[in-house]
Amino acid sequence: MFFQLGLLLRILRGMGFAGVGRSLYSNAADYLLSCLSNLFLKSLK
């Protein structure tokens, strides 16, 4: 039972979690970049 669960988790981590982590990371990076650019534009005005 535990062996099957570990195998399933490993498969999920290989497939889904990599994509989810990558999309989360890219979303966070986009958000930070937009915040920084907004602050930069406000400081210029």
PDB file of N, CA, C, O and CB in Angstrom:
ATOM      1  N   MET A   1       0.842  -1.207   0.000  1.00  0.00           N
ATOM      2  CA  MET A   1       0.000   0.000   0.000  1.00  0.00           C
ATOM      3  C   MET A   1       0.878   1.258   0.000  1.00  0.00           C
ATOM      4  O   MET A   1       0.734   2.126  -0.861  1.00  0.00           O
ATOM      5  CB  MET A   1      -0.953   0.005   1.235  1.00  0.00           C
ATOM      6  N   PHE A   2       1.793   1.343   0.982  1.00  0.00           N
ATOM      7  CA  PHE A   2       2.649   2.521   1.064  1.00  0.00           C
ATOM      8  C   PHE A   2       3.570   2.610  -0.143  1.00  0.00           C
ATOM      9  O   PHE A   2       3.880   3.698  -0.627  1.00  0.00           O
ATOM     10  CB  PHE A   2       3.470   2.495   2.352  1.00  0.00           C
ATOM     11  N   PHE A   3       4.005   1.440  -0.623  1.00  0.00           N
ATOM     12  CA  PHE A   3       4.882   1.423  -1.786  1.00  0.00           C
ATOM     13  C   PHE A   3       4.149   1.974  -3.008  1.00  0.00           C
ATOM     14  O   PHE A   3       4.705   2.765  -3.770  1.00  0.00           O
ATOM     15  CB  PHE A   3       5.390  -0.005  -2.061  1.00  0.00           C
ATOM     16  N   GLN A   4       2.884   1.545  -3.190  1.00  0.00           N
ATOM     17  CA  GLN A   4       2.094   2.039  -4.314  1.00  0.00           C
ATOM     18  C   GLN A   4       1.852   3.536  -4.188  1.00  0.00           C
ATOM     19  O   GLN A   4       1.894   4.265  -5.180  1.00  0.00           O
ATOM     20  CB  GLN A   4       0.760   1.294  -4.401  1.00  0.00           C
ATOM     21  N   LEU A   5       1.596   3.995  -2.956  1.00  0.00           N
ATOM     22  CA  LEU A   5       1.356   5.421  -2.725  1.00  0.00           C
ATOM     23  C   LEU A   5       2.608   6.232  -3.060  1.00  0.00           C
ATOM     24  O   LEU A   5       2.522   7.283  -3.696  1.00  0.00           O
ATOM     25  CB  LEU A   5       0.931   5.671  -1.259  1.00  0.00           C
ATOM     26  N   GLY A   6       3.766   5.740  -2.632  1.00  0.00           N
ATOM     27  CA  GLY A   6       5.019   6.431  -2.932  1.00  0.00           C
ATOM     28  C   GLY A   6       5.284   6.483  -4.421  1.00  0.00           C
ATOM     29  O   GLY A   6       5.747   7.498  -4.942  1.00  0.00           O
ATOM     30  N   LEU A   7       4.991   5.389  -5.108  1.00  0.00           N
ATOM     31  CA  LEU A   7       5.183   5.346  -6.556  1.00  0.00           C
ATOM     32  C   LEU A   7       4.257   6.344  -7.245  1.00  0.00           C
ATOM     33  O   LEU A   7       4.669   7.056  -8.160  1.00  0.00           O
ATOM     34  CB  LEU A   7       4.933   3.923  -7.096  1.00  0.00           C
ATOM     35  N   LEU A   8       3.010   6.390  -6.801  1.00  0.00           N
ATOM     36  CA  LEU A   8       2.047   7.332  -7.364  1.00  0.00           C
ATOM     37  C   LEU A   8       2.495   8.768  -7.140  1.00  0.00           C
ATOM     38  O   LEU A   8       2.419   9.598  -8.046  1.00  0.00           O
ATOM     39  CB  LEU A   8       0.665   7.113  -6.753  1.00  0.00           C
ATOM     40  N   LEU A   9       2.968   9.060  -5.914  1.00  0.00           N
ATOM     41  CA  LEU A   9       3.451  10.404  -5.615  1.00  0.00           C
ATOM     42  C   LEU A   9       4.653  10.770  -6.484  1.00  0.00           C
ATOM     43  O   LEU A   9       4.777  11.904  -6.947  1.00  0.00           O
ATOM     44  CB  LEU A   9       3.821  10.516  -4.137  1.00  0.00           C
ATOM     45  N   ARG A  10       5.538   9.788  -6.700  1.00  0.00           N
ATOM     46  CA  ARG A  10       6.709  10.047  -7.528  1.00  0.00           C
ATOM     47  C   ARG A  10       6.296  10.352  -8.967  1.00  0.00           C
ATOM     48  O   ARG A  10       6.853  11.249  -9.600  1.00  0.00           O
ATOM     49  CB  ARG A  10       7.667   8.849  -7.491  1.00  0.00           C
ATOM     50  N   ILE A  11       5.319   9.603  -9.481  1.00  0.00           N
ATOM     51  CA  ILE A  11       4.826   9.838 -10.839  1.00  0.00           C
ATOM     52  C   ILE A  11       4.162  11.204 -10.935  1.00  0.00           C
ATOM     53  O   ILE A  11       4.385  11.947 -11.890  1.00  0.00           O
ATOM     54  CB  ILE A  11       3.836   8.735 -11.256  1.00  0.00           C
ATOM     55  N   LEU A  12       3.340  11.530  -9.931  1.00  0.00           N
ATOM     56  CA  LEU A  12       2.674  12.831  -9.915  1.00  0.00           C
ATOM     57  C   LEU A  12       3.687  13.961  -9.850  1.00  0.00           C
ATOM     58  O   LEU A  12       3.549  14.972 -10.539  1.00  0.00           O
ATOM     59  CB  LEU A  12       1.708  12.925  -8.735  1.00  0.00           C
ATOM     60  N   ARG A  13       4.712  13.783  -9.011  1.00  0.00           N
ATOM     61  CA  ARG A  13       5.729  14.812  -8.870  1.00  0.00           C
ATOM     62  C   ARG A  13       6.475  14.991 -10.191  1.00  0.00           C
ATOM     63  O   ARG A  13       6.815  16.108 -10.579  1.00  0.00           O
ATOM     64  CB  ARG A  13       6.710  14.457  -7.735  1.00  0.00           C
ATOM     65  N   GLY A  14       6.724  13.870 -10.876  1.00  0.00           N
ATOM     66  CA  GLY A  14       7.415  13.942 -12.156  1.00  0.00           C
ATOM     67  C   GLY A  14       6.586  14.651 -13.208  1.00  0.00           C
ATOM     68  O   GLY A  14       7.117  15.469 -13.960  1.00  0.00           O
ATOM     69  N   MET A  15       5.291  14.357 -13.278  1.00  0.00           N
ATOM     70  CA  MET A  15       4.441  14.936 -14.311  1.00  0.00           C
ATOM     71  C   MET A  15       3.885  16.285 -13.890  1.00  0.00           C
ATOM     72  O   MET A  15       4.229  17.320 -14.461  1.00  0.00           O
ATOM     73  CB  MET A  15       3.304  13.993 -14.644  1.00  0.00           C
ATOM     74  N   GLY A  16       3.021  16.259 -12.882  1.00  0.00           N
ATOM     75  CA  GLY A  16       2.205  17.440 -12.584  1.00  0.00           C
ATOM     76  C   GLY A  16       2.929  18.518 -11.804  1.00  0.00           C
ATOM     77  O   GLY A  16       2.863  19.699 -12.144  1.00  0.00           O
ATOM     78  N   PHE A  17       3.626  18.096 -10.746  1.00  0.00           N
ATOM     79  CA  PHE A  17       4.186  19.100  -9.840  1.00  0.00           C
ATOM     80  C   PHE A  17       5.248  19.946 -10.523  1.00  0.00           C
ATOM     81  O   PHE A  17       5.403  21.124 -10.198  1.00  0.00           O
ATOM     82  CB  PHE A  17       4.777  18.429  -8.611  1.00  0.00           C
ATOM     83  N   ALA A  18       5.987  19.357 -11.473  1.00  0.00           N
ATOM     84  CA  ALA A  18       6.986  20.145 -12.197  1.00  0.00           C
ATOM     85  C   ALA A  18       6.295  21.250 -12.986  1.00  0.00           C
ATOM     86  O   ALA A  18       6.730  22.401 -12.959  1.00  0.00           O
ATOM     87  CB  ALA A  18       7.823  19.243 -13.142  1.00  0.00           C
ATOM     88  N   GLY A  19       5.215  20.901 -13.694  1.00  0.00           N
ATOM     89  CA  GLY A  19       4.489  21.903 -14.466  1.00  0.00           C
ATOM     90  C   GLY A  19       3.830  22.944 -13.578  1.00  0.00           C
ATOM     91  O   GLY A  19       3.852  24.136 -13.883  1.00  0.00           O
ATOM     92  N   VAL A  20       3.238  22.484 -12.467  1.00  0.00           N
ATOM     93  CA  VAL A  20       2.588  23.415 -11.542  1.00  0.00           C
ATOM     94  C   VAL A  20       3.611  24.355 -10.923  1.00  0.00           C
ATOM     95  O   VAL A  20       3.381  25.561 -10.835  1.00  0.00           O
ATOM     96  CB  VAL A  20       1.835  22.651 -10.441  1.00  0.00           C
ATOM     97  N   GLY A  21       4.738  23.802 -10.494  1.00  0.00           N
ATOM     98  CA  GLY A  21       5.788  24.623  -9.906  1.00  0.00           C
ATOM     99  C   GLY A  21       6.329  25.633 -10.901  1.00  0.00           C
ATOM    100  O   GLY A  21       6.591  26.786 -10.558  1.00  0.00           O
ATOM    101  N   ARG A  22       6.495  25.184 -12.146  1.00  0.00           N
ATOM    102  CA  ARG A  22       7.017  26.085 -13.170  1.00  0.00           C
ATOM    103  C   ARG A  22       6.034  27.212 -13.449  1.00  0.00           C
ATOM    104  O   ARG A  22       6.436  28.367 -13.587  1.00  0.00           O
ATOM    105  CB  ARG A  22       7.320  25.316 -14.460  1.00  0.00           C
ATOM    106  N   SER A  23       4.737  26.881 -13.534  1.00  0.00           N
ATOM    107  CA  SER A  23       3.745  27.927 -13.809  1.00  0.00           C
ATOM    108  C   SER A  23       3.626  28.883 -12.624  1.00  0.00           C
ATOM    109  O   SER A  23       3.483  30.090 -12.815  1.00  0.00           O
ATOM    110  CB  SER A  23       2.370  27.301 -14.125  1.00  0.00           C
ATOM    111  N   LEU A  24       3.686  28.347 -11.396  1.00  0.00           N
ATOM    112  CA  LEU A  24       3.664  29.209 -10.212  1.00  0.00           C
ATOM    113  C   LEU A  24       4.864  30.137 -10.202  1.00  0.00           C
ATOM    114  O   LEU A  24       4.743  31.329  -9.917  1.00  0.00           O
ATOM    115  CB  LEU A  24       3.639  28.368  -8.930  1.00  0.00           C
ATOM    116  N   TYR A  25       6.025  29.577 -10.516  1.00  0.00           N
ATOM    117  CA  TYR A  25       7.252  30.379 -10.511  1.00  0.00           C
ATOM    118  C   TYR A  25       7.183  31.470 -11.575  1.00  0.00           C
ATOM    119  O   TYR A  25       7.558  32.615 -11.323  1.00  0.00           O
ATOM    120  CB  TYR A  25       8.488  29.484 -10.745  1.00  0.00           C
ATOM    121  N   SER A  26       6.701  31.110 -12.767  1.00  0.00           N
ATOM    122  CA  SER A  26       6.626  32.113 -13.835  1.00  0.00           C
ATOM    123  C   SER A  26       5.574  33.169 -13.512  1.00  0.00           C
ATOM    124  O   SER A  26       5.768  34.347 -13.816  1.00  0.00           O
ATOM    125  CB  SER A  26       6.306  31.442 -15.185  1.00  0.00           C
ATOM    126  N   ASN A  27       4.460  32.760 -12.898  1.00  0.00           N
ATOM    127  CA  ASN A  27       3.438  33.730 -12.499  1.00  0.00           C
ATOM    128  C   ASN A  27       3.980  34.684 -11.451  1.00  0.00           C
ATOM    129  O   ASN A  27       3.738  35.889 -11.521  1.00  0.00           O
ATOM    130  CB  ASN A  27       2.194  33.015 -11.963  1.00  0.00           C
ATOM    131  N   ALA A  28       4.719  34.151 -10.473  1.00  0.00           N
ATOM    132  CA  ALA A  28       5.304  35.000  -9.437  1.00  0.00           C
ATOM    133  C   ALA A  28       6.324  35.953 -10.046  1.00  0.00           C
ATOM    134  O   ALA A  28       6.384  37.125  -9.675  1.00  0.00           O
ATOM    135  CB  ALA A  28       5.961  34.144  -8.341  1.00  0.00           C
ATOM    136  N   ALA A  29       7.123  35.449 -10.980  1.00  0.00           N
ATOM    137  CA  ALA A  29       8.123  36.298 -11.635  1.00  0.00           C
ATOM    138  C   ALA A  29       7.442  37.404 -12.438  1.00  0.00           C
ATOM    139  O   ALA A  29       7.876  38.555 -12.399  1.00  0.00           O
ATOM    140  CB  ALA A  29       9.035  35.455 -12.553  1.00  0.00           C
ATOM    141  N   ASP A  30       6.372  37.061 -13.171  1.00  0.00           N
ATOM    142  CA  ASP A  30       5.635  38.068 -13.941  1.00  0.00           C
ATOM    143  C   ASP A  30       5.038  39.118 -13.010  1.00  0.00           C
ATOM    144  O   ASP A  30       5.080  40.311 -13.308  1.00  0.00           O
ATOM    145  CB  ASP A  30       4.522  37.404 -14.781  1.00  0.00           C
ATOM    146  N   TYR A  31       4.480  38.673 -11.879  1.00  0.00           N
ATOM    147  CA  TYR A  31       3.873  39.587 -10.922  1.00  0.00           C
ATOM    148  C   TYR A  31       4.919  40.540 -10.346  1.00  0.00           C
ATOM    149  O   TYR A  31       4.682  41.744 -10.248  1.00  0.00           O
ATOM    150  CB  TYR A  31       3.188  38.806  -9.797  1.00  0.00           C
ATOM    151  N   LEU A  32       6.079  39.994  -9.965  1.00  0.00           N
ATOM    152  CA  LEU A  32       7.143  40.827  -9.417  1.00  0.00           C
ATOM    153  C   LEU A  32       7.639  41.818 -10.462  1.00  0.00           C
ATOM    154  O   LEU A  32       7.888  42.982 -10.149  1.00  0.00           O
ATOM    155  CB  LEU A  32       8.304  39.958  -8.913  1.00  0.00           C
ATOM    156  N   LEU A  33       7.781  41.363 -11.693  1.00  0.00           N
ATOM    157  CA  LEU A  33       8.252  42.254 -12.757  1.00  0.00           C
ATOM    158  C   LEU A  33       7.249  43.378 -13.007  1.00  0.00           C
ATOM    159  O   LEU A  33       7.643  44.528 -13.199  1.00  0.00           O
ATOM    160  CB  LEU A  33       8.494  41.463 -14.056  1.00  0.00           C
ATOM    161  N   SER A  34       5.967  43.057 -13.004  1.00  0.00           N
ATOM    162  CA  SER A  34       4.957  44.095 -13.235  1.00  0.00           C
ATOM    163  C   SER A  34       4.930  45.083 -12.073  1.00  0.00           C
ATOM    164  O   SER A  34       4.784  46.287 -12.286  1.00  0.00           O
ATOM    165  CB  SER A  34       3.562  43.462 -13.427  1.00  0.00           C
ATOM    166  N   CYS A  35       5.072  44.581 -10.839  1.00  0.00           N
ATOM    167  CA  CYS A  35       5.119  45.469  -9.674  1.00  0.00           C
ATOM    168  C   CYS A  35       6.326  46.397  -9.754  1.00  0.00           C
ATOM    169  O   CYS A  35       6.210  47.597  -9.507  1.00  0.00           O
ATOM    170  CB  CYS A  35       5.164  44.651  -8.370  1.00  0.00           C
ATOM    171  N   LEU A  36       7.483  45.837 -10.101  1.00  0.00           N
ATOM    172  CA  LEU A  36       8.695  46.643 -10.205  1.00  0.00           C
ATOM    173  C   LEU A  36       8.573  47.683 -11.309  1.00  0.00           C
ATOM    174  O   LEU A  36       8.991  48.828 -11.132  1.00  0.00           O
ATOM    175  CB  LEU A  36       9.904  45.751 -10.458  1.00  0.00           C
ATOM    176  N   SER A  37       8.007  47.298 -12.444  1.00  0.00           N
ATOM    177  CA  SER A  37       7.865  48.258 -13.538  1.00  0.00           C
ATOM    178  C   SER A  37       6.865  49.351 -13.176  1.00  0.00           C
ATOM    179  O   SER A  37       7.056  50.510 -13.546  1.00  0.00           O
ATOM    180  CB  SER A  37       7.425  47.543 -14.824  1.00  0.00           C
ATOM    181  N   ASN A  38       5.791  48.993 -12.452  1.00  0.00           N
ATOM    182  CA  ASN A  38       4.828  50.001 -12.001  1.00  0.00           C
ATOM    183  C   ASN A  38       5.488  50.984 -11.041  1.00  0.00           C
ATOM    184  O   ASN A  38       5.284  52.193 -11.154  1.00  0.00           O
ATOM    185  CB  ASN A  38       3.619  49.330 -11.325  1.00  0.00           C
ATOM    186  N   LEU A  39       6.278  50.474 -10.098  1.00  0.00           N
ATOM    187  CA  LEU A  39       6.986  51.347  -9.166  1.00  0.00           C
ATOM    188  C   LEU A  39       7.968  52.251  -9.911  1.00  0.00           C
ATOM    189  O   LEU A  39       8.111  53.429  -9.585  1.00  0.00           O
ATOM    190  CB  LEU A  39       7.726  50.513  -8.106  1.00  0.00           C
ATOM    191  N   PHE A  40       8.637  51.691 -10.903  1.00  0.00           N
ATOM    192  CA  PHE A  40       9.598  52.460 -11.684  1.00  0.00           C
ATOM    193  C   PHE A  40       8.896  53.591 -12.444  1.00  0.00           C
ATOM    194  O   PHE A  40       9.384  54.721 -12.478  1.00  0.00           O
ATOM    195  CB  PHE A  40      10.349  51.540 -12.663  1.00  0.00           C
ATOM    196  N   LEU A  41       7.748  53.277 -13.053  1.00  0.00           N
ATOM    197  CA  LEU A  41       6.997  54.296 -13.795  1.00  0.00           C
ATOM    198  C   LEU A  41       6.468  55.369 -12.858  1.00  0.00           C
ATOM    199  O   LEU A  41       6.448  56.547 -13.216  1.00  0.00           O
ATOM    200  CB  LEU A  41       5.837  53.656 -14.567  1.00  0.00           C
ATOM    201  N   LYS A  42       6.036  54.977 -11.659  1.00  0.00           N
ATOM    202  CA  LYS A  42       5.553  55.972 -10.691  1.00  0.00           C
ATOM    203  C   LYS A  42       6.679  56.879 -10.232  1.00  0.00           C
ATOM    204  O   LYS A  42       6.469  58.074 -10.022  1.00  0.00           O
ATOM    205  CB  LYS A  42       4.916  55.282  -9.482  1.00  0.00           C
ATOM    206  N   SER A  43       7.876  56.319 -10.075  1.00  0.00           N
ATOM    207  CA  SER A  43       9.004  57.130  -9.622  1.00  0.00           C
ATOM    208  C   SER A  43       9.450  58.101 -10.712  1.00  0.00           C
ATOM    209  O   SER A  43      10.027  59.146 -10.408  1.00  0.00           O
ATOM    210  CB  SER A  43      10.175  56.232  -9.204  1.00  0.00           C
ATOM    211  N   LEU A  44       9.191  57.771 -11.971  1.00  0.00           N
ATOM    212  CA  LEU A  44       9.569  58.670 -13.070  1.00  0.00           C
ATOM    213  C   LEU A  44       8.663  59.889 -13.142  1.00  0.00           C
ATOM    214  O   LEU A  44       9.103  60.976 -13.513  1.00  0.00           O
ATOM    215  CB  LEU A  44       9.531  57.925 -14.398  1.00  0.00           C
ATOM    216  N   LYS A  45       7.387  59.703 -12.783  1.00  0.00           N
ATOM    217  CA  LYS A  45       6.423  60.808 -12.924  1.00  0.00           C
ATOM    218  C   LYS A  45       6.638  61.917 -11.903  1.00  0.00           C
ATOM    219  O   LYS A  45       5.905  62.906 -11.902  1.00  0.00           O
ATOM    220  CB  LYS A  45       5.010  60.280 -12.795  1.00  0.00           C
TER     221      LYS A  45
END
